[in-house]
Amino acid sequence: MLRDDSLNRRVFVQWLARAGTIVGCAFPAVFGQDKFAESTSDKNSRQVTVMAIMAIKGAGPVDPKLTTVTKQLGQIMPEHRFELIDSKTKRLDTKQSMALKAGESSTLTVELKTASNEEGKVEMLIRLTVDGSEPFESVVKTPANQLFFVDRKINNTDRLLIAVGAR
């Protein structure tokens, strides 16, 4: 039996695989218009998905959980290998947040700021805390059903890709 986190990871990776390209891709064909209409019926909430992916410089084995999106990740960061650190999907109301691990001593928090702003975009606050230091924060404004990546340098060779999307 799969744990909820494992199921969430598997569903999200399948979701990405069906989407085609990752950066800047729209997902209406994946969800279908009827499902999209149902999922956004509440104007103050969104189903938010976030993934923490380690991009490691150089060749090497691909995390089996990411094999279906390896080609797309390679387009974003060539000459890197990728490991899924953690992922989570949860329906959030405005001002609610969820957290997940982004490494051994790192925490990633995503807060739904606005389900739909004046431009029709979803606004989310991403906060990354490493070793209890001052957090890195970024506000992401993206259309619904579109995955957005934030790239954060970890050390001289490795990077953290934060993938976030809402529907």
N, CA and C of each residue as an Amber inpcrd file, in Angstrom:
protein
   501
   0.8430000  -1.1860000   0.0000000   0.0000000   0.0000000   0.0000000
   0.8870000   1.2470000   0.0000000   0.5360000   2.2120000  -0.8140000
   1.3140000   3.4370000  -0.9190000   0.9320000   4.4300000   0.1630000
   1.9240000   5.1130000   0.6980000   1.6550000   6.2170000   1.6180000
   1.1190000   7.3720000   0.8090000   0.4360000   8.3020000   1.4700000
  -0.1140000   9.4730000   0.7820000   0.9580000  10.2500000   0.0420000
   2.1410000  10.4420000   0.6640000   3.2120000  11.1980000   0.0170000
   3.6850000  10.5060000  -1.2480000   3.8110000   9.1750000  -1.2070000
   4.2410000   8.4320000  -2.3880000   3.2120000   8.5430000  -3.4910000
   1.9520000   8.4610000  -3.1330000   0.8840000   8.5950000  -4.1100000
   0.8900000   9.9920000  -4.7100000   1.0670000  11.0140000  -3.8790000
   1.1190000  12.3860000  -4.3810000   2.2690000  12.5540000  -5.3700000
   3.4300000  12.0200000  -5.0370000   4.5830000  12.1170000  -5.9360000
   4.2880000  11.4520000  -7.2690000   3.7490000  10.2260000  -7.1910000
   3.4760000   9.4750000  -8.4100000   2.4490000  10.1920000  -9.2810000
   1.3890000  10.6830000  -8.6870000   0.3570000  11.4000000  -9.4360000
   0.9330000  12.6660000 -10.0460000   1.7310000  13.4040000  -9.3000000
   2.2870000  14.6510000  -9.8290000   3.2690000  14.3790000 -10.9600000
   4.1060000  13.3510000 -10.8280000   5.0570000  13.0360000 -11.8830000
   4.3000000  12.6130000 -13.1430000   3.2260000  11.8370000 -12.9830000
   2.4160000  11.4630000 -14.1410000   1.7710000  12.6990000 -14.7500000
   1.3400000  13.6150000 -13.9140000   0.7400000  14.8700000 -14.3550000
   1.7420000  15.6490000 -15.2010000   2.9870000  15.7360000 -14.7420000
   4.0240000  16.4300000 -15.4980000   4.3150000  15.7250000 -16.8160000
   4.3550000  14.4030000 -16.7730000   4.6980000  13.6440000 -17.9720000
   3.6890000  13.8840000 -19.0840000   2.4130000  13.9640000 -18.7310000
   1.3780000  14.1900000 -19.7280000   1.3500000  15.6220000 -20.2250000
   2.0000000  16.5080000 -19.5030000   1.9130000  17.9250000 -19.8400000
   2.7480000  18.3280000 -21.0410000   3.7160000  17.5210000 -21.4250000
   4.5600000  17.8880000 -22.5620000   5.7950000  18.5990000 -22.0700000
   5.8650000  19.8880000 -22.2470000   7.0090000  20.6450000 -21.7560000
   6.6920000  21.1760000 -20.3810000   7.7440000  21.4490000 -19.5940000
   7.5240000  21.8580000 -18.2170000   7.4520000  23.3570000 -18.0710000
   8.4800000  24.0560000 -18.4500000   8.5190000  25.4910000 -18.1950000
   7.5180000  26.1900000 -19.0880000   6.5960000  26.9010000 -18.4670000
   5.6380000  27.6990000 -19.2120000   4.5780000  26.8940000 -19.9320000
   4.3230000  25.6430000 -19.5220000   3.3260000  24.8780000 -20.2420000
   1.9670000  25.0220000 -19.5690000   0.9450000  25.0750000 -20.3840000
  -0.4250000  25.1590000 -19.8770000  -0.9770000  23.7460000 -19.8100000
  -1.9030000  23.4930000 -18.8830000  -2.3730000  22.1420000 -18.6450000
  -3.8620000  21.9020000 -18.9190000  -4.6150000  22.7330000 -19.6540000
  -6.0320000  22.4490000 -19.8180000  -6.2970000  21.1000000 -20.4670000
  -5.4450000  20.6660000 -21.3990000  -5.6660000  19.3880000 -22.0570000
  -5.4900000  18.2280000 -21.0900000  -4.6400000  18.3820000 -20.0960000
  -4.4150000  17.3270000 -19.1170000  -5.6230000  17.1660000 -18.2070000
  -6.1340000  18.2770000 -17.7290000  -7.2270000  18.2220000 -16.7690000
  -8.5920000  18.1270000 -17.4330000  -8.7110000  18.5860000 -18.6560000
 -10.0170000  18.6410000 -19.3070000 -10.7800000  19.8410000 -18.7980000
 -11.5910000  20.4260000 -19.6210000 -12.3090000  21.6300000 -19.2360000
 -13.2640000  21.3870000 -18.0790000 -13.9570000  20.2450000 -18.0520000
 -14.9010000  19.9930000 -16.9670000 -14.2080000  19.8960000 -15.6170000
 -13.1190000  19.1590000 -15.5470000 -12.3900000  19.0370000 -14.2920000
 -11.8320000  20.3810000 -13.8510000 -11.3440000  21.1640000 -14.8110000
 -10.8130000  22.4810000 -14.4730000 -11.9170000  23.3490000 -13.8730000
 -13.0900000  23.3340000 -14.4640000 -14.1910000  24.1560000 -13.9560000
 -14.5600000  23.7380000 -12.5340000 -14.5690000  22.4390000 -12.2750000
 -14.8980000  21.9740000 -10.9320000 -13.8360000  22.3860000  -9.9200000
 -12.5510000  22.2820000 -10.3150000 -11.4750000  22.5270000  -9.3650000
 -11.3380000  24.0000000  -8.9950000 -11.8800000  24.8950000  -9.8120000
 -11.7530000  26.3190000  -9.5150000 -13.0860000  26.9440000  -9.1230000
 -14.0550000  26.1130000  -8.7380000 -15.3690000  26.6500000  -8.4000000
 -15.3030000  27.5600000  -7.1800000 -14.4210000  27.2930000  -6.2520000
 -14.2510000  28.1560000  -5.0890000 -13.2020000  29.2020000  -5.4330000
 -13.5980000  30.4560000  -5.5040000 -12.6980000  31.5200000  -5.9590000
 -11.5980000  31.8610000  -4.9600000 -11.6540000  31.3350000  -3.7460000
 -10.6490000  31.6490000  -2.7320000  -9.7230000  30.4790000  -2.4240000
  -9.7340000  29.4490000  -3.2670000  -8.8360000  28.3160000  -3.0210000
  -8.3330000  27.7590000  -4.3400000  -7.2370000  27.0220000  -4.2500000
  -6.6160000  26.3630000  -5.3910000  -5.9750000  25.0770000  -4.9090000
  -5.8910000  24.1020000  -5.8030000  -5.1010000  22.9110000  -5.5220000
  -3.6790000  23.2390000  -5.9440000  -2.7790000  23.2780000  -4.9870000
  -1.4010000  23.6900000  -5.2180000  -0.4960000  22.4520000  -5.1640000
   0.4080000  22.3720000  -6.1360000   1.3930000  21.2920000  -6.1670000
   2.7800000  21.9110000  -6.1480000   3.6430000  21.3480000  -5.3320000
   5.0250000  21.8390000  -5.2440000   5.9650000  20.6360000  -5.2100000
   7.1020000  20.7890000  -5.8810000   8.1360000  19.7590000  -5.8930000
   9.4760000  20.4060000  -5.6030000  10.2860000  19.7370000  -4.8180000
  11.6750000  20.1420000  -4.5850000  12.5410000  19.1210000  -5.3090000
  13.3090000  19.6040000  -6.2950000  14.1330000  18.7320000  -7.1320000
  15.5790000  19.2110000  -7.0600000  16.4790000  18.3080000  -6.7140000
  17.8960000  18.6350000  -6.6870000  18.4700000  18.4190000  -8.0780000
  19.1040000  19.4530000  -8.6170000  19.7960000  19.3760000  -9.9020000
  21.2880000  19.3170000  -9.5940000  21.9100000  18.1980000  -9.9190000
  23.3090000  17.9570000  -9.5710000  24.1440000  17.9900000 -10.8470000
  25.1700000  18.8140000 -10.8430000  26.0260000  18.9820000 -12.0200000
  26.6830000  17.6600000 -12.3790000  26.6410000  17.3140000 -13.6650000
  27.3090000  16.1190000 -14.1560000  26.3480000  14.9950000 -14.4890000
  26.8880000  13.9820000 -15.1260000  26.1130000  12.8120000 -15.5270000
  25.9580000  11.8640000 -14.3580000  24.9630000  11.0220000 -14.4340000
  24.7430000  10.0360000 -13.3960000  23.3640000   9.4420000 -13.5110000
  23.0140000   8.5510000 -12.5890000  21.7030000   7.9130000 -12.6560000
  20.5790000   8.9310000 -12.4090000  19.4470000   8.6730000 -13.0400000
  18.2710000   9.5220000 -12.8840000  17.3840000   8.9190000 -11.8040000
  16.8660000   9.7700000 -10.9430000  15.9270000   9.3140000  -9.9220000
  14.7610000   8.6220000 -10.6270000  14.4530000   7.3700000 -10.2750000
  13.3710000   6.6430000 -10.9420000  12.0150000   7.3740000 -10.8690000
  11.8180000   8.1930000  -9.8750000  10.5600000   8.9320000  -9.7460000
  10.4470000  10.0520000 -10.7750000  11.5510000  10.3910000 -11.4380000
  11.5580000  11.5000000 -12.3960000  11.8120000  11.0590000 -13.8360000
  11.8450000   9.7600000 -14.0990000  12.1940000   9.2970000 -15.4400000
  11.2370000   9.8130000 -16.5090000   9.9810000  10.0170000 -16.1830000
   9.0210000  10.4710000 -17.1870000   9.1830000  11.9400000 -17.5440000
   9.9320000  12.7030000 -16.7480000  10.1360000  14.1300000 -17.0420000
  11.6130000  14.4780000 -17.2090000  12.4600000  13.4670000 -17.3310000
  13.8970000  13.7040000 -17.4550000  14.2230000  14.5810000 -18.6560000
  13.5780000  14.3240000 -19.7820000  13.8630000  15.1020000 -20.9900000
  13.5470000  16.5870000 -20.7660000  12.4120000  16.8770000 -20.1620000
  12.0290000  18.2670000 -19.9190000  12.9660000  18.9360000 -18.9240000
  13.3290000  18.2250000 -17.8670000  14.2550000  18.7960000 -16.8810000
  15.6160000  19.0630000 -17.5330000  16.0270000  18.1670000 -18.4210000
  17.2800000  18.3520000 -19.1360000  17.2690000  19.5800000 -20.0310000
  16.0890000  19.9550000 -20.5200000  15.9670000  21.1700000 -21.3250000
  16.1390000  22.4050000 -20.4430000  15.6900000  22.3130000 -19.2100000
  15.8080000  23.4390000 -18.2780000  17.2510000  23.5850000 -17.8150000
  17.8640000  22.4630000 -17.4320000  19.2360000  22.4730000 -16.9140000
  20.0290000  21.3470000 -17.5530000  20.6030000  21.6080000 -18.7250000
  21.4280000  20.5750000 -19.3670000  22.6520000  20.2370000 -18.5110000
  23.1630000  19.0520000 -18.7140000  24.3570000  18.5770000 -18.0210000
  24.1740000  18.4870000 -16.5050000  22.9730000  18.1500000 -16.0850000
  22.6730000  17.9170000 -14.6760000  21.9120000  16.5960000 -14.5670000
  21.9670000  15.9860000 -13.4130000  21.0920000  14.8640000 -13.0960000
  20.1340000  15.3520000 -12.0150000  19.0060000  14.6920000 -11.8630000
  17.9520000  15.2190000 -11.0000000  17.4770000  14.1760000 -10.0050000
  17.2440000  14.6420000  -8.7740000  16.7080000  13.7890000  -7.7140000
  15.5170000  14.4910000  -7.0870000  14.4080000  13.7780000  -6.9890000
  13.2320000  14.3180000  -6.3160000  13.4780000  14.2560000  -4.8190000
  13.4350000  15.4100000  -4.1790000  13.6160000  15.4560000  -2.7290000
  12.2820000  15.2100000  -2.0370000  11.2560000  15.9570000  -2.4490000
   9.9330000  15.8220000  -1.8470000   8.9210000  16.4980000  -2.7600000
   7.6680000  16.1190000  -2.6280000   6.5850000  16.7770000  -3.3560000
   5.3080000  16.6770000  -2.5420000   4.4070000  17.5990000  -2.8150000
   3.1500000  17.6120000  -2.0810000   2.0980000  18.3290000  -2.9230000
   0.8670000  17.8510000  -2.8420000  -0.2820000  18.4910000  -3.4680000
  -1.3520000  18.6460000  -2.4060000  -1.9180000  19.8480000  -2.3270000
  -2.9190000  20.1130000  -1.2970000  -3.7880000  21.2900000  -1.7280000
  -5.0810000  21.2170000  -1.4190000  -5.9630000  22.3470000  -1.6730000
  -5.7400000  23.3600000  -0.5610000  -5.4320000  24.5980000  -0.9870000
  -5.1780000  25.6760000  -0.0420000  -6.1780000  26.7970000  -0.2340000
  -6.6520000  27.3490000   0.8610000  -7.4240000  28.5810000   0.8310000
  -6.4380000  29.7360000   0.8640000  -6.9010000  30.9190000   0.4750000
  -6.0510000  32.0990000   0.5240000  -5.4690000  32.2470000   1.9250000
  -4.1770000  32.5490000   2.0060000  -3.3870000  32.7350000   3.2330000
  -3.0160000  31.4220000   3.9120000  -3.4130000  30.2720000   3.3760000
  -2.9760000  28.9880000   3.9260000  -1.6680000  28.5930000   3.2560000
  -0.9080000  27.7320000   3.9370000   0.3660000  27.2920000   3.3830000
   0.5820000  25.8130000   3.6410000   1.5670000  25.2740000   2.9700000
   2.0100000  23.8970000   3.2070000   3.5280000  23.8880000   3.1530000
   4.1120000  22.9300000   3.8370000   5.5710000  22.8490000   3.9210000
   6.0250000  21.4540000   3.5320000   7.2520000  21.3970000   3.0210000
   7.8670000  20.1260000   2.7190000   9.3730000  20.2610000   2.8560000
  10.0490000  19.1190000   2.8940000  11.5070000  19.1220000   3.0010000
  12.1120000  19.4880000   1.6540000  13.1730000  20.2760000   1.7030000
  13.8940000  20.6430000   0.4890000  15.3640000  20.2560000   0.6190000
  15.6400000  19.3330000   1.5070000  17.0000000  18.8790000   1.7880000
  17.0970000  18.5120000   3.2500000  18.2980000  18.0980000   3.6750000
  18.4880000  17.6530000   5.0580000  18.1170000  18.7050000   6.0870000
  18.5090000  19.9350000   5.8640000  18.2290000  20.9900000   6.8400000
  17.5060000  22.1710000   6.1910000  16.7180000  21.8690000   5.1510000
  16.0070000  22.9190000   4.4300000  14.5100000  22.6530000   4.4440000
  13.7470000  23.7220000   4.5760000  12.3000000  23.6390000   4.5470000
  11.7710000  24.5710000   3.4720000  10.8430000  24.0770000   2.6960000
  10.2020000  24.8540000   1.6480000   8.7390000  25.0390000   2.0270000
   8.2800000  26.2870000   2.0360000   6.8950000  26.5970000   2.3530000
   6.2860000  27.3400000   1.1790000   5.0690000  26.9720000   0.8250000
   4.3290000  27.6560000  -0.2360000   3.0140000  28.1360000   0.3600000
   2.7540000  29.4290000   0.2110000   1.5120000  30.0400000   0.7080000
   0.7100000  30.5610000  -0.4730000  -0.5770000  30.2750000  -0.4920000
  -1.4550000  30.8270000  -1.5160000  -1.8190000  32.2420000  -1.0970000
  -1.2840000  33.2200000  -1.8090000  -1.5620000  34.6230000  -1.4870000
  -2.8910000  35.0570000  -2.0860000  -3.1010000  34.7620000  -3.3640000
  -4.3220000  35.1460000  -4.0600000  -4.6760000  34.0410000  -5.0460000
  -5.9150000  33.5750000  -4.9940000  -6.3500000  32.5230000  -5.9070000
  -6.4680000  33.0350000  -7.3380000  -6.7680000  34.3220000  -7.4940000
  -6.8250000  34.9390000  -8.8170000  -6.7180000  36.4470000  -8.6350000
  -5.6090000  37.0290000  -9.1160000  -5.4200000  38.4760000  -8.9740000
  -6.1410000  39.2090000 -10.1060000  -5.9370000  40.5180000 -10.1900000
  -6.6140000  41.3290000 -11.2060000  -6.2450000  40.9210000 -12.6360000
  -5.1140000  40.2450000 -12.8050000  -4.6960000  39.7550000 -14.1190000
  -5.1460000  38.3160000 -14.3630000  -5.8550000  37.7330000 -13.4000000
  -6.3050000  36.3550000 -13.5130000  -5.2340000  35.3370000 -13.1680000
  -4.1490000  35.7620000 -12.5520000  -3.0530000  34.8590000 -12.1990000
  -3.1280000  34.4470000 -10.7390000  -2.6030000  33.2700000 -10.4600000
  -2.4870000  32.7590000  -9.0950000  -1.1970000  33.3190000  -8.5090000
  -1.2710000  33.8340000  -7.2780000  -0.0790000  34.3530000  -6.6010000
   0.2530000  33.4570000  -5.4170000   1.5140000  33.0180000  -5.3800000
   1.9800000  32.1660000  -4.2960000   3.3040000  32.6930000  -3.7640000
   3.4660000  32.6340000  -2.4590000   4.7220000  33.0200000  -1.8200000
   5.5170000  31.7570000  -1.5450000   6.7390000  31.7160000  -2.0740000
   7.6490000  30.5940000  -1.8350000   8.6780000  31.0640000  -0.8210000
   8.8790000  30.2600000   0.2170000   9.8560000  30.5980000   1.2480000
  10.7410000  29.3760000   1.4820000  12.0440000  29.5610000   1.2650000
  13.0180000  28.4860000   1.4570000  13.9340000  28.8690000   2.6070000
  13.9810000  28.0120000   3.6220000  14.8440000  28.2370000   4.7740000
  15.8880000  27.1270000   4.8080000  17.1570000  27.5200000   4.8540000
  18.2710000  26.5670000   4.8890000  19.0210000  26.7530000   6.1990000
  19.1370000  25.6800000   6.9780000  19.8720000  25.6980000   8.2510000
  19.4130000  26.8170000   9.1910000  18.1430000  27.1410000   9.1810000
  17.6300000  28.1770000  10.0770000  18.0750000  29.5810000   9.7320000
  18.7240000  29.7720000   8.5940000  19.1960000  31.1020000   8.2040000
  18.0390000  31.9530000   7.6870000  18.3400000  33.1850000   7.3460000
  17.3420000  34.0860000   6.7810000  16.7310000  33.4300000   5.5430000
  15.3950000  33.3570000   5.4750000  14.7890000  32.6510000   4.3440000
  14.8800000  33.4260000   3.0270000  14.9450000  32.6660000   1.9440000
  14.8080000  33.2090000   0.5960000  13.3220000  33.2320000   0.3140000
  12.8010000  34.3550000  -0.1580000  11.3850000  34.4660000  -0.4770000
  11.2070000  34.9830000  -1.8900000  10.1710000  34.4740000  -2.5510000
   9.8450000  34.9200000  -3.8920000   8.3420000  34.7780000  -4.0910000
   7.7290000  35.7930000  -4.6870000   6.3140000  35.7150000  -5.0360000
   6.2240000  35.2740000  -6.4890000   5.4980000  34.2000000  -6.7100000
   5.2950000  33.6570000  -8.0410000   3.8900000  34.0370000  -8.4850000
   3.7900000  34.6270000  -9.6680000   2.5030000  34.9540000 -10.2830000
   2.4400000  34.1720000 -11.5820000   1.5130000  33.2150000 -11.6460000
   1.4430000  32.3430000 -12.8080000  -0.0160000  32.0350000 -13.1400000
  -0.3200000  31.8330000 -14.4200000  -1.6790000  31.4230000 -14.7680000
  -1.9990000  30.0740000 -14.1380000  -3.2770000  29.8280000 -13.8900000
  -3.6930000  28.5240000 -13.3780000  -3.3030000  27.4540000 -14.3880000
  -3.0430000  26.2670000 -13.9090000  -2.6830000  25.1160000 -14.7370000
  -1.3620000  25.2910000 -15.4620000  -0.4760000  26.0670000 -14.8930000
   0.8440000  26.2640000 -15.4900000   1.8960000  26.0610000 -14.4110000
   2.8520000  25.2110000 -14.6990000   3.9280000  24.9280000 -13.7560000
   5.0170000  25.9790000 -13.9030000   5.5240000  26.4500000 -12.7760000
   6.5420000  27.4940000 -12.7680000   7.7390000  26.9870000 -11.9710000
   8.9540000  27.2550000 -12.4550000  10.1600000  26.8180000 -11.7690000
  10.9240000  27.9980000 -11.2070000  11.4110000  27.8210000  -9.9830000
  12.3260000  28.7650000  -9.3510000  13.6230000  27.9960000  -9.1440000
  14.7230000  28.5660000  -9.5790000  16.0290000  27.9330000  -9.5150000
  16.8290000  28.6080000  -8.4100000  17.3510000  27.8280000  -7.4920000
  18.1040000  28.3780000  -6.3580000  19.4390000  27.6600000  -6.2440000
  20.5290000  28.4090000  -6.2020000  21.8620000  27.8280000  -6.0720000
  22.0560000  27.2790000  -4.6590000  22.5560000  26.0410000  -4.5690000
  22.8000000  25.4000000  -3.2830000  24.2800000  25.4960000  -2.9180000
  25.1430000  25.1600000  -3.8750000  26.5900000  25.2690000  -3.6840000
  27.2170000  25.5540000  -5.0420000  28.5040000  25.3330000  -5.2000000
  29.1810000  25.6680000  -6.4610000  28.6920000  24.8630000  -7.6610000
  28.1540000  23.6660000  -7.4320000  27.7430000  22.8220000  -8.5550000
  26.2730000  22.4450000  -8.5580000  25.6210000  22.4130000  -7.4090000
  24.2440000  21.9140000  -7.3160000  23.2350000  23.0460000  -7.1940000
  22.0220000  22.7640000  -7.7030000  20.9480000  23.7450000  -7.6680000
  19.6700000  23.0590000  -7.2040000  18.7820000  23.8230000  -6.6080000
  17.4740000  23.3410000  -6.1980000  16.4610000  23.9370000  -7.1560000
  15.6880000  23.0630000  -7.7970000  14.5820000  23.5080000  -8.6300000
  13.3060000  23.3680000  -7.8140000  12.5870000  24.4660000  -7.6790000
  11.3090000  24.4490000  -6.9780000  10.2430000  24.5610000  -8.0510000
   9.4590000  23.5300000  -8.2200000   8.3750000  23.5350000  -9.1990000
   7.0760000  23.7720000  -8.4470000   6.3030000  24.7650000  -8.8840000
   5.0560000  25.0830000  -8.2160000   3.9900000  25.3960000  -9.2700000
   2.7990000  24.8980000  -9.0210000   1.6770000  25.1320000  -9.9210000
   0.3760000  25.0450000  -9.1470000  -0.6840000  25.5940000  -9.7150000
  -1.9830000  25.5620000  -9.0640000  -3.0730000  25.3760000 -10.1170000
  -4.1110000  24.7040000  -9.7190000  -5.2870000  24.5690000 -10.5950000
  -6.5370000  24.7620000  -9.8080000
